[in-house]
């Protein structure tokens, strides 16, 4: 209840005159006088010494003014930051994406978008899917690029592309001479996978189940390229998206059955209003439907 009267208090303190302060703030003098009386009543202390319409601050009023001016300045800084973030030409987009999109896909997206919007700023968050959706719901992200494409009543999600997954094996593995494989042929293998909660882990489990087996897990990690390195070291095999750069020590096999792909999409909070820069980047992402990922 104090907040609406803080700026009025600071104005009266600055002018040391109720009428001049009321004229400056474009409010009736009687309204401003009553507001100052109520403020003193709420605080239980006299802030002004009055002589007609001229006022001067009491010691308590001077102490209060110092804090009030700091609080008002902080509010103004916050307002300026919000206005700056929403600026159509130079605002901010809080954008989350999967680890596997960080080396090639997202840098290319931002490069292409900034060709037409060079001053728009990005706050980037790289994480696994469920963690990004939590931050989306908390209002910490505007958009996120994730897989699988989420289905939730509080989110809007649009499929943008799909990415073939490959069975990655060591280059001295019994299957390394093959180019294609049915996933059921790897049912006796040990797998290295991402941890539970990662979208790619869920896809791996579902594909193995569709192939008629439950994978034996040797290691659960947080990053796809770590898994590829562990495959090269002979720890197991893995279902992974293609790498940005070919890695020595492994062979990547096309999975013919079941169809091994992951869908990639963009998600945002339903009913959440977009600032102009967020709306522009959302339109850009949707325009890349079908050619988001490198071939």
VENQUI-V309624 format. One record per pair of residues at least 12 apart in sequence whose C-alpha atoms are under 7 Angstrom apart, sorted by the first residue. I is the first residue (numbers start at 1). J is the second residue. D is the distance in Angstrom with one decimal. If there is no record, write none. Layout:
I,J,D
I,J,D
This chain:
2,39,6.9
5,35,6.7
6,68,6.5
9,36,6.7
10,65,6.6
13,57,6.7
16,54,5.9
16,55,5.0
16,56,5.7
17,53,5.7
17,54,4.5
17,55,5.6
18,33,6.8
18,53,5.6
18,54,6.6
19,53,6.8
47,60,5.9
47,61,4.1
48,61,6.4
86,275,5.2
86,276,6.2
86,277,6.6
87,276,6.9
88,276,4.9
88,277,5.2
89,117,6.8
89,119,6.1
89,120,6.1
90,119,4.7
90,120,4.3
90,121,6.5
91,120,5.2
91,121,6.0
91,277,5.7
92,120,5.9
92,121,4.6
92,122,5.5
92,123,7.0
92,277,6.4
93,121,6.3
93,122,4.9
93,123,6.1
93,142,6.5
93,277,6.5
93,278,5.5
94,122,5.9
94,123,4.6
94,124,6.0
94,141,4.8
94,142,5.2
94,143,6.7
95,122,6.9
95,123,6.1
95,124,5.1
95,125,6.2
95,141,5.8
95,142,6.1
95,143,5.1
95,144,5.5
96,124,5.8
96,125,4.5
96,126,5.7
96,132,6.3
96,141,6.7
96,143,6.4
96,144,4.3
96,145,6.2
97,125,6.5
97,126,5.1
97,127,6.4
97,144,5.5
97,145,4.7
97,146,6.1
98,126,5.7
98,127,5.4
98,128,5.5
98,129,6.6
98,145,6.7
98,146,6.0
99,126,5.8
99,127,5.9
99,128,6.8
99,223,6.7
100,224,6.7
103,244,6.8
104,244,6.4
105,293,6.2
120,277,6.9
128,198,5.6
129,146,5.6
129,147,6.5
129,198,6.1
129,199,6.0
130,197,6.4
130,198,6.9
132,144,6.8
136,268,6.8
136,269,6.5
137,269,6.4
142,268,6.3
142,278,6.9
143,266,6.7
143,267,5.8
143,268,5.0
144,266,5.5
144,267,5.4
144,268,6.8
145,264,7.0
145,265,5.7
145,266,4.6
145,267,6.6
146,264,5.7
146,265,5.6
146,266,6.3
147,199,5.7
147,262,6.7
147,263,5.9
147,264,4.8
147,265,6.4
148,199,5.8
148,262,6.5
148,263,5.6
148,264,6.2
149,263,6.3
149,264,6.0
149,265,5.3
154,269,6.3
154,270,5.4
155,267,6.6
155,268,5.8
155,269,4.7
155,270,4.8
156,267,5.5
156,268,5.4
156,269,6.1
156,270,5.4
157,265,6.6
157,266,5.6
157,267,4.2
157,268,6.5
158,265,5.3
158,266,5.5
158,267,6.5
159,263,6.8
159,264,6.0
159,265,4.2
159,266,6.7
160,264,5.8
160,265,4.8
160,266,7.0
160,286,6.9
160,288,7.0
160,289,4.3
160,290,5.8
160,292,6.6
161,263,6.0
161,264,5.4
161,265,6.8
161,289,6.1
161,290,4.9
161,291,6.6
161,292,6.0
161,293,6.9
162,261,6.3
162,262,5.5
162,263,4.3
162,264,5.6
163,241,6.7
163,261,5.3
163,262,5.3
163,263,6.4
164,241,6.3
164,260,6.0
164,261,4.3
164,262,6.6
165,239,6.1
165,240,5.2
165,241,4.6
165,242,6.8
165,260,5.4
165,261,5.3
166,239,5.4
166,240,5.5
166,241,6.2
166,242,6.9
166,252,5.8
166,253,5.4
166,254,5.3
166,255,6.0
167,237,6.9
167,238,5.7
167,239,4.7
167,240,6.6
167,252,5.7
167,253,5.1
167,254,6.7
167,255,6.6
168,237,5.6
168,238,5.2
168,239,6.2
168,240,6.9
168,250,6.5
168,251,5.7
168,252,4.5
168,253,6.3
169,231,6.1
169,237,4.9
169,238,7.0
169,250,5.5
169,251,5.4
169,252,6.5
170,231,5.6
170,232,4.9
170,234,5.9
170,249,6.0
170,250,4.4
170,251,6.1
171,249,5.2
171,250,4.6
171,251,5.4
176,251,5.9
178,253,7.0
179,253,5.2
179,254,6.3
180,253,5.3
180,254,4.6
180,255,5.8
180,256,6.5
181,253,6.6
181,254,6.3
181,255,5.1
181,256,5.9
182,255,5.6
182,256,5.3
182,257,4.9
183,211,6.1
183,255,6.2
183,257,6.1
183,258,6.9
184,211,5.1
184,212,6.7
187,213,6.0
187,215,6.8
189,236,7.0
189,237,6.9
190,215,6.8
190,216,5.1
190,217,5.8
190,218,6.2
190,236,5.0
190,237,6.3
191,215,6.4
191,216,5.9
191,217,4.9
191,218,5.9
191,236,4.9
191,237,4.8
191,238,5.5
192,217,5.8
192,218,5.5
192,219,4.8
192,220,6.1
192,227,6.2
192,236,5.7
192,237,6.0
192,238,5.4
193,219,6.3
193,220,5.0
193,221,6.2
193,227,6.8
193,238,6.3
194,220,4.9
194,221,4.6
194,222,5.5
194,223,6.9
195,220,4.8
195,221,5.4
195,222,6.2
204,239,6.5
207,258,6.7
207,260,7.0
210,258,6.8
211,258,6.4
218,236,6.9
224,240,6.9
231,250,6.9
232,249,4.8
232,250,5.3
